[in-house]
Amino acid sequence: MKRFGLIGSPIGHSLSPQLFRAGYPLSADTYDLIERETFEEAVSEFKSHYDAINVTAPYKEKAFLIADSTDSRTAILRATNLLVKETGGIRAYNTDCTAVEELLKKAATSLGRIPRVLVTGCGGAGKAAALASAILNFPTGVANRDFRKAQQFCRTSEWMEPLHLDCEEMSGYGFDILVHTLPLVTSDILSLDLRGKTVIEANYRNPGLSPHGKEPGYKYFPGTEWLVGQAASGFRIMTGQFPDMQNLSEFRAHL
């Protein structure tokens, strides 16, 4: 039996244990919420008693620093949502990037051409989304209130361009797909004309761009798809086994 868990603050609301059980309904492996006062205490618990852990805010950048090795995407992002004990030590992964890459592929298929992608936010989720888009060689605008932070990150790929979080500038980018990763929807984002666009939203608890009850005119991928996508990828790395995707899909449908 292996032990897995999640660290972050706060994490009492997390769906990760339920997602793990949905993915591995017959497994004897366990998945816990590791709630500790500090990052250092949580990491100590992981090192002593767990085989792998997921990492959520605000610890993703700190967790990256304790890893002995990383995959190539995580090395660019310098943030991780998954730490795994392997033969050579602790290895860091970022399955947010993997999940968004799959969503972008789905969104691009219906267009029949290379899309232009606008990512709002340059935090952990925003960087993962922008990198996923750049990996696919999609022109990617990264809009952030702290423009210098966007500028710095966009230097990691020729496919990225920093933008101000301004309606006129974002509209002028001429995007096909909007990936919204900010916790709130600003007035500049609400002012964007999204008719005929595709929207991918990170926030699954309090989505601000959901078309429910509206006349949106756009295709929408909810944060629950992102959530399940990154979880499934992470669980496979943790366990070495593919999760039950049908169970996970049914679980997502009831969120």
Summary of the structure (lengths in Angstrom):
residues: 255
radius of gyration: 18.1
end to end distance: 28.8
largest distance: 54.5
contacts: 847
relative contact order: 0.14
helix: 40%
strand: 20%
